[in-house]
Amino acid sequence: MDFAKSELKAAKDEQLIAVKDHVYKLAVAAFEEKLKQLTAMLDQLPNSKAAHVADLEELIRCTKRYHERMALLSVESGKG
């Protein structure tokens, strides 16, 4: 976008100015679209973070249960 703006400022011919202006407007529109996408992603970040934290907590609970059961099996098989 900055490059398109500097090209527009450097243009001297009327036709070239019109073309550079069009390119600059396209660059601005593309920038604004990406900005909207980024803003939407940042707005969703707290929800995404909460979901990922919940997934990690579930993984930790499952891993803990697995290790507790394996320890119990190990103790039981050692007695027999």
Backbone as XML, in Angstrom:
<?xml version="1.0"?>
<chain id="A" units="angstrom">
  <residue number="1" name="MET">
    <atom name="N" x="0.833" y="-1.182" z="0.000"/>
    <atom name="CA" x="0.000" y="0.000" z="0.000"/>
    <atom name="C" x="0.883" y="1.253" z="0.000"/>
  </residue>
  <residue number="2" name="ASP">
    <atom name="N" x="1.950" y="1.253" z="0.800"/>
    <atom name="CA" x="2.847" y="2.406" z="0.835"/>
    <atom name="C" x="3.532" y="2.606" z="-0.511"/>
  </residue>
  <residue number="3" name="PHE">
    <atom name="N" x="3.910" y="1.487" z="-1.145"/>
    <atom name="CA" x="4.551" y="1.570" z="-2.456"/>
    <atom name="C" x="3.603" y="2.188" z="-3.476"/>
  </residue>
  <residue number="4" name="ALA">
    <atom name="N" x="2.348" y="1.755" z="-3.466"/>
    <atom name="CA" x="1.360" y="2.299" z="-4.402"/>
    <atom name="C" x="1.148" y="3.792" z="-4.154"/>
  </residue>
  <residue number="5" name="LYS">
    <atom name="N" x="1.184" y="4.192" z="-2.893"/>
    <atom name="CA" x="1.009" y="5.607" z="-2.563"/>
    <atom name="C" x="2.191" y="6.431" z="-3.070"/>
  </residue>
  <residue number="6" name="SER">
    <atom name="N" x="3.408" y="5.927" z="-2.887"/>
    <atom name="CA" x="4.578" y="6.665" z="-3.364"/>
    <atom name="C" x="4.615" y="6.718" z="-4.888"/>
  </residue>
  <residue number="7" name="GLU">
    <atom name="N" x="4.182" y="5.645" z="-5.540"/>
    <atom name="CA" x="4.101" y="5.637" z="-6.999"/>
    <atom name="C" x="3.096" y="6.680" z="-7.488"/>
  </residue>
  <residue number="8" name="LEU">
    <atom name="N" x="1.995" y="6.803" z="-6.786"/>
    <atom name="CA" x="0.973" y="7.790" z="-7.157"/>
    <atom name="C" x="1.523" y="9.205" z="-7.032"/>
  </residue>
  <residue number="9" name="LYS">
    <atom name="N" x="2.257" y="9.469" z="-5.959"/>
    <atom name="CA" x="2.831" y="10.803" z="-5.757"/>
    <atom name="C" x="3.879" y="11.132" z="-6.819"/>
  </residue>
  <residue number="10" name="ALA">
    <atom name="N" x="4.607" y="10.108" z="-7.289"/>
    <atom name="CA" x="5.676" y="10.328" z="-8.263"/>
    <atom name="C" x="5.158" y="10.473" z="-9.693"/>
  </residue>
  <residue number="11" name="ALA">
    <atom name="N" x="3.933" y="10.079" z="-9.944"/>
    <atom name="CA" x="3.389" y="10.117" z="-11.310"/>
    <atom name="C" x="3.168" y="11.559" z="-11.761"/>
  </residue>
  <residue number="12" name="LYS">
    <atom name="N" x="3.496" y="11.812" z="-13.046"/>
    <atom name="CA" x="3.358" y="13.170" z="-13.597"/>
    <atom name="C" x="2.279" y="13.243" z="-14.680"/>
  </residue>
  <residue number="13" name="ASP">
    <atom name="N" x="2.131" y="12.210" z="-15.461"/>
    <atom name="CA" x="1.181" y="12.176" z="-16.576"/>
    <atom name="C" x="-0.233" y="11.926" z="-16.046"/>
  </residue>
  <residue number="14" name="GLU">
    <atom name="N" x="-1.213" y="12.572" z="-16.644"/>
    <atom name="CA" x="-2.612" y="12.429" z="-16.201"/>
    <atom name="C" x="-3.088" y="10.980" z="-16.268"/>
  </residue>
  <residue number="15" name="GLN">
    <atom name="N" x="-2.781" y="10.317" z="-17.373"/>
    <atom name="CA" x="-3.214" y="8.927" z="-17.549"/>
    <atom name="C" x="-2.504" y="8.020" z="-16.539"/>
  </residue>
  <residue number="16" name="LEU">
    <atom name="N" x="-1.220" y="8.277" z="-16.327"/>
    <atom name="CA" x="-0.453" y="7.491" z="-15.359"/>
    <atom name="C" x="-0.980" y="7.727" z="-13.945"/>
  </residue>
  <residue number="17" name="ILE">
    <atom name="N" x="-1.354" y="8.956" z="-13.662"/>
    <atom name="CA" x="-1.922" y="9.278" z="-12.349"/>
    <atom name="C" x="-3.217" y="8.502" z="-12.133"/>
  </residue>
  <residue number="18" name="ALA">
    <atom name="N" x="-4.054" y="8.425" z="-13.158"/>
    <atom name="CA" x="-5.320" y="7.694" z="-13.038"/>
    <atom name="C" x="-5.072" y="6.213" z="-12.776"/>
  </residue>
  <residue number="19" name="VAL">
    <atom name="N" x="-4.096" y="5.636" z="-13.480"/>
    <atom name="CA" x="-3.776" y="4.211" z="-13.290"/>
    <atom name="C" x="-3.214" y="3.981" z="-11.893"/>
  </residue>
  <residue number="20" name="LYS">
    <atom name="N" x="-2.279" y="4.833" z="-11.479"/>
    <atom name="CA" x="-1.666" y="4.688" z="-10.153"/>
    <atom name="C" x="-2.702" y="4.907" z="-9.051"/>
  </residue>
  <residue number="21" name="ASP">
    <atom name="N" x="-3.633" y="5.828" z="-9.278"/>
    <atom name="CA" x="-4.703" y="6.062" z="-8.307"/>
    <atom name="C" x="-5.573" y="4.820" z="-8.161"/>
  </residue>
  <residue number="22" name="HIS">
    <atom name="N" x="-5.875" y="4.182" z="-9.272"/>
    <atom name="CA" x="-6.679" y="2.955" z="-9.246"/>
    <atom name="C" x="-5.938" y="1.846" z="-8.487"/>
  </residue>
  <residue number="23" name="VAL">
    <atom name="N" x="-4.641" y="1.700" z="-8.763"/>
    <atom name="CA" x="-3.837" y="0.685" z="-8.074"/>
    <atom name="C" x="-3.796" y="0.981" z="-6.578"/>
  </residue>
  <residue number="24" name="TYR">
    <atom name="N" x="-3.636" y="2.253" z="-6.226"/>
    <atom name="CA" x="-3.614" y="2.640" z="-4.816"/>
    <atom name="C" x="-4.941" y="2.320" z="-4.133"/>
  </residue>
  <residue number="25" name="LYS">
    <atom name="N" x="-6.046" y="2.616" z="-4.799"/>
    <atom name="CA" x="-7.363" y="2.321" z="-4.219"/>
    <atom name="C" x="-7.561" y="0.820" z="-4.036"/>
  </residue>
  <residue number="26" name="LEU">
    <atom name="N" x="-7.053" y="0.018" z="-4.980"/>
    <atom name="CA" x="-7.123" y="-1.443" z="-4.829"/>
    <atom name="C" x="-6.300" y="-1.904" z="-3.628"/>
  </residue>
  <residue number="27" name="ALA">
    <atom name="N" x="-5.122" y="-1.302" z="-3.458"/>
    <atom name="CA" x="-4.269" y="-1.661" z="-2.322"/>
    <atom name="C" x="-4.940" y="-1.293" z="-1.001"/>
  </residue>
  <residue number="28" name="VAL">
    <atom name="N" x="-5.570" y="-0.132" z="-0.956"/>
    <atom name="CA" x="-6.277" y="0.298" z="0.258"/>
    <atom name="C" x="-7.434" y="-0.649" z="0.562"/>
  </residue>
  <residue number="29" name="ALA">
    <atom name="N" x="-8.179" y="-1.036" z="-0.467"/>
    <atom name="CA" x="-9.308" y="-1.952" z="-0.268"/>
    <atom name="C" x="-8.821" y="-3.309" z="0.237"/>
  </residue>
  <residue number="30" name="ALA">
    <atom name="N" x="-7.722" y="-3.809" z="-0.325"/>
    <atom name="CA" x="-7.169" y="-5.090" z="0.123"/>
    <atom name="C" x="-6.693" y="-4.988" z="1.568"/>
  </residue>
  <residue number="31" name="PHE">
    <atom name="N" x="-6.053" y="-3.867" z="1.912"/>
    <atom name="CA" x="-5.590" y="-3.654" z="3.280"/>
    <atom name="C" x="-6.761" y="-3.628" z="4.253"/>
  </residue>
  <residue number="32" name="GLU">
    <atom name="N" x="-7.808" y="-2.913" z="3.899"/>
    <atom name="CA" x="-8.973" y="-2.819" z="4.784"/>
    <atom name="C" x="-9.656" y="-4.172" z="4.956"/>
  </residue>
  <residue number="33" name="GLU">
    <atom name="N" x="-9.689" y="-4.984" z="3.896"/>
    <atom name="CA" x="-10.284" y="-6.323" z="3.996"/>
    <atom name="C" x="-9.469" y="-7.196" z="4.950"/>
  </residue>
  <residue number="34" name="LYS">
    <atom name="N" x="-8.147" y="-7.157" z="4.819"/>
    <atom name="CA" x="-7.294" y="-7.927" z="5.730"/>
    <atom name="C" x="-7.439" y="-7.417" z="7.160"/>
  </residue>
  <residue number="35" name="LEU">
    <atom name="N" x="-7.587" y="-6.118" z="7.311"/>
    <atom name="CA" x="-7.777" y="-5.538" z="8.639"/>
    <atom name="C" x="-9.070" y="-6.040" z="9.271"/>
  </residue>
  <residue number="36" name="LYS">
    <atom name="N" x="-10.140" y="-6.122" z="8.482"/>
    <atom name="CA" x="-11.412" y="-6.658" z="8.988"/>
    <atom name="C" x="-11.250" y="-8.109" z="9.425"/>
  </residue>
  <residue number="37" name="GLN">
    <atom name="N" x="-10.546" y="-8.903" z="8.608"/>
    <atom name="CA" x="-10.333" y="-10.314" z="8.946"/>
    <atom name="C" x="-9.534" y="-10.441" z="10.238"/>
  </residue>
  <residue number="38" name="LEU">
    <atom name="N" x="-8.485" y="-9.639" z="10.369"/>
    <atom name="CA" x="-7.656" y="-9.688" z="11.565"/>
    <atom name="C" x="-8.441" y="-9.254" z="12.795"/>
  </residue>
  <residue number="39" name="THR">
    <atom name="N" x="-9.236" y="-8.210" z="12.659"/>
    <atom name="CA" x="-10.055" y="-7.734" z="13.773"/>
    <atom name="C" x="-11.046" y="-8.805" z="14.212"/>
  </residue>
  <residue number="40" name="ALA">
    <atom name="N" x="-11.652" y="-9.491" z="13.250"/>
    <atom name="CA" x="-12.595" y="-10.564" z="13.582"/>
    <atom name="C" x="-11.881" y="-11.695" z="14.314"/>
  </residue>
  <residue number="41" name="MET">
    <atom name="N" x="-10.679" y="-12.043" z="13.852"/>
    <atom name="CA" x="-9.919" y="-13.104" z="14.523"/>
    <atom name="C" x="-9.554" y="-12.700" z="15.948"/>
  </residue>
  <residue number="42" name="LEU">
    <atom name="N" x="-9.157" y="-11.449" z="16.127"/>
    <atom name="CA" x="-8.801" y="-10.980" z="17.467"/>
    <atom name="C" x="-10.015" y="-10.935" z="18.384"/>
  </residue>
  <residue number="43" name="ASP">
    <atom name="N" x="-11.182" y="-10.620" z="17.829"/>
    <atom name="CA" x="-12.406" y="-10.621" z="18.629"/>
    <atom name="C" x="-12.766" y="-12.033" z="19.087"/>
  </residue>
  <residue number="44" name="GLN">
    <atom name="N" x="-12.450" y="-13.038" z="18.274"/>
    <atom name="CA" x="-12.764" y="-14.433" z="18.600"/>
    <atom name="C" x="-11.704" y="-15.077" z="19.489"/>
  </residue>
  <residue number="45" name="LEU">
    <atom name="N" x="-10.571" y="-14.417" z="19.663"/>
    <atom name="CA" x="-9.459" y="-15.003" z="20.408"/>
    <atom name="C" x="-9.822" y="-15.445" z="21.826"/>
  </residue>
  <residue number="46" name="PRO">
    <atom name="N" x="-10.533" y="-14.649" z="22.625"/>
    <atom name="CA" x="-10.873" y="-15.125" z="23.974"/>
    <atom name="C" x="-11.677" y="-16.427" z="23.955"/>
  </residue>
  <residue number="47" name="ASN">
    <atom name="N" x="-12.609" y="-16.559" z="23.017"/>
    <atom name="CA" x="-13.397" y="-17.790" z="22.928"/>
    <atom name="C" x="-12.525" y="-18.962" z="22.499"/>
  </residue>
  <residue number="48" name="SER">
    <atom name="N" x="-11.652" y="-18.730" z="21.533"/>
    <atom name="CA" x="-10.756" y="-19.788" z="21.069"/>
    <atom name="C" x="-9.819" y="-20.219" z="22.187"/>
  </residue>
  <residue number="49" name="LYS">
    <atom name="N" x="-9.310" y="-19.247" z="22.916"/>
    <atom name="CA" x="-8.388" y="-19.551" z="24.010"/>
    <atom name="C" x="-9.091" y="-20.385" z="25.073"/>
  </residue>
  <residue number="50" name="ALA">
    <atom name="N" x="-10.303" y="-20.024" z="25.424"/>
    <atom name="CA" x="-11.057" y="-20.776" z="26.432"/>
    <atom name="C" x="-11.305" y="-22.203" z="25.966"/>
  </residue>
  <residue number="51" name="ALA">
    <atom name="N" x="-11.622" y="-22.374" z="24.694"/>
    <atom name="CA" x="-11.861" y="-23.721" z="24.161"/>
    <atom name="C" x="-10.584" y="-24.550" z="24.207"/>
  </residue>
  <residue number="52" name="HIS">
    <atom name="N" x="-9.454" y="-23.956" z="23.858"/>
    <atom name="CA" x="-8.188" y="-24.688" z="23.884"/>
    <atom name="C" x="-7.780" y="-25.042" z="25.314"/>
  </residue>
  <residue number="53" name="VAL">
    <atom name="N" x="-8.009" y="-24.135" z="26.241"/>
    <atom name="CA" x="-7.693" y="-24.418" z="27.645"/>
    <atom name="C" x="-8.556" y="-25.570" z="28.147"/>
  </residue>
  <residue number="54" name="ALA">
    <atom name="N" x="-9.824" y="-25.577" z="27.790"/>
    <atom name="CA" x="-10.717" y="-26.669" z="28.196"/>
    <atom name="C" x="-10.251" y="-27.995" z="27.599"/>
  </residue>
  <residue number="55" name="ASP">
    <atom name="N" x="-9.810" y="-27.982" z="26.345"/>
    <atom name="CA" x="-9.288" y="-29.203" z="25.719"/>
    <atom name="C" x="-8.042" y="-29.704" z="26.438"/>
  </residue>
  <residue number="56" name="LEU">
    <atom name="N" x="-7.156" y="-28.791" z="26.798"/>
    <atom name="CA" x="-5.938" y="-29.193" z="27.512"/>
    <atom name="C" x="-6.258" y="-29.747" z="28.897"/>
  </residue>
  <residue number="57" name="GLU">
    <atom name="N" x="-7.217" y="-29.126" z="29.575"/>
    <atom name="CA" x="-7.606" y="-29.635" z="30.892"/>
    <atom name="C" x="-8.196" y="-31.037" z="30.779"/>
  </residue>
  <residue number="58" name="GLU">
    <atom name="N" x="-8.990" y="-31.290" z="29.752"/>
    <atom name="CA" x="-9.556" y="-32.627" z="29.535"/>
    <atom name="C" x="-8.450" y="-33.635" z="29.250"/>
  </residue>
  <residue number="59" name="LEU">
    <atom name="N" x="-7.472" y="-33.247" z="28.455"/>
    <atom name="CA" x="-6.340" y="-34.132" z="28.170"/>
    <atom name="C" x="-5.581" y="-34.467" z="29.449"/>
  </residue>
  <residue number="60" name="ILE">
    <atom name="N" x="-5.374" y="-33.494" z="30.291"/>
    <atom name="CA" x="-4.668" y="-33.726" z="31.555"/>
    <atom name="C" x="-5.467" y="-34.670" z="32.448"/>
  </residue>
  <residue number="61" name="ARG">
    <atom name="N" x="-6.790" y="-34.480" z="32.516"/>
    <atom name="CA" x="-7.624" y="-35.375" z="33.331"/>
    <atom name="C" x="-7.553" y="-36.811" z="32.810"/>
  </residue>
  <residue number="62" name="CYS">
    <atom name="N" x="-7.642" y="-36.976" z="31.496"/>
    <atom name="CA" x="-7.578" y="-38.325" z="30.909"/>
    <atom name="C" x="-6.224" y="-38.977" z="31.167"/>
  </residue>
  <residue number="63" name="THR">
    <atom name="N" x="-5.161" y="-38.196" z="31.013"/>
    <atom name="CA" x="-3.817" y="-38.727" z="31.255"/>
    <atom name="C" x="-3.654" y="-39.126" z="32.717"/>
  </residue>
  <residue number="64" name="LYS">
    <atom name="N" x="-4.176" y="-38.320" z="33.615"/>
    <atom name="CA" x="-4.086" y="-38.624" z="35.045"/>
    <atom name="C" x="-4.832" y="-39.921" z="35.360"/>
  </residue>
  <residue number="65" name="ARG">
    <atom name="N" x="-6.058" y="-40.061" z="34.809"/>
    <atom name="CA" x="-6.825" y="-41.292" z="35.035"/>
    <atom name="C" x="-6.079" y="-42.513" z="34.499"/>
  </residue>
  <residue number="66" name="TYR">
    <atom name="N" x="-5.496" y="-42.369" z="33.323"/>
    <atom name="CA" x="-4.752" y="-43.476" z="32.718"/>
    <atom name="C" x="-3.605" y="-43.909" z="33.628"/>
  </residue>
  <residue number="67" name="HIS">
    <atom name="N" x="-2.821" y="-42.953" z="34.088"/>
    <atom name="CA" x="-1.671" y="-43.288" z="34.931"/>
    <atom name="C" x="-2.102" y="-43.852" z="36.286"/>
  </residue>
  <residue number="68" name="GLU">
    <atom name="N" x="-3.192" y="-43.339" z="36.836"/>
    <atom name="CA" x="-3.695" y="-43.900" z="38.092"/>
    <atom name="C" x="-4.119" y="-45.350" z="37.905"/>
  </residue>
  <residue number="69" name="ARG">
    <atom name="N" x="-4.801" y="-45.650" z="36.802"/>
    <atom name="CA" x="-5.236" y="-47.033" z="36.533"/>
    <atom name="C" x="-4.049" y="-47.947" z="36.273"/>
  </residue>
  <residue number="70" name="MET">
    <atom name="N" x="-3.050" y="-47.452" z="35.549"/>
    <atom name="CA" x="-1.861" y="-48.269" z="35.285"/>
    <atom name="C" x="-1.106" y="-48.542" z="36.587"/>
  </residue>
  <residue number="71" name="ALA">
    <atom name="N" x="-1.049" y="-47.551" z="37.473"/>
    <atom name="CA" x="-0.391" y="-47.748" z="38.764"/>
    <atom name="C" x="-1.147" y="-48.779" z="39.584"/>
  </residue>
  <residue number="72" name="LEU">
    <atom name="N" x="-2.478" y="-48.719" z="39.561"/>
    <atom name="CA" x="-3.297" y="-49.687" z="40.286"/>
    <atom name="C" x="-3.094" y="-51.091" z="39.731"/>
  </residue>
  <residue number="73" name="LEU">
    <atom name="N" x="-3.051" y="-51.220" z="38.417"/>
    <atom name="CA" x="-2.806" y="-52.527" z="37.799"/>
    <atom name="C" x="-1.425" y="-53.054" z="38.171"/>
  </residue>
  <residue number="74" name="SER">
    <atom name="N" x="-0.460" y="-52.170" z="38.213"/>
    <atom name="CA" x="0.900" y="-52.571" z="38.569"/>
    <atom name="C" x="0.954" y="-53.083" z="40.004"/>
  </residue>
  <residue number="75" name="VAL">
    <atom name="N" x="0.260" y="-52.395" z="40.906"/>
    <atom name="CA" x="0.224" y="-52.820" z="42.311"/>
    <atom name="C" x="-0.492" y="-54.159" z="42.430"/>
  </residue>
  <residue number="76" name="GLU">
    <atom name="N" x="-1.622" y="-54.310" z="41.732"/>
    <atom name="CA" x="-2.394" y="-55.553" z="41.802"/>
    <atom name="C" x="-1.624" y="-56.725" z="41.201"/>
  </residue>
  <residue number="77" name="SER">
    <atom name="N" x="-0.915" y="-56.502" z="40.120"/>
    <atom name="CA" x="-0.168" y="-57.601" z="39.503"/>
    <atom name="C" x="1.057" y="-57.953" z="40.338"/>
  </residue>
  <residue number="78" name="GLY">
    <atom name="N" x="1.565" y="-57.045" z="41.121"/>
    <atom name="CA" x="2.707" y="-57.321" z="41.992"/>
    <atom name="C" x="2.318" y="-58.163" z="43.194"/>
  </residue>
  <residue number="79" name="LYS">
    <atom name="N" x="1.054" y="-58.096" z="43.628"/>
    <atom name="CA" x="0.588" y="-58.867" z="44.784"/>
    <atom name="C" x="0.377" y="-60.329" z="44.425"/>
  </residue>
  <residue number="80" name="GLY">
    <atom name="N" x="-0.031" y="-60.605" z="43.186"/>
    <atom name="CA" x="-0.435" y="-61.936" z="42.779"/>
    <atom name="C" x="0.690" y="-62.834" z="42.542"/>
  </residue>
</chain>
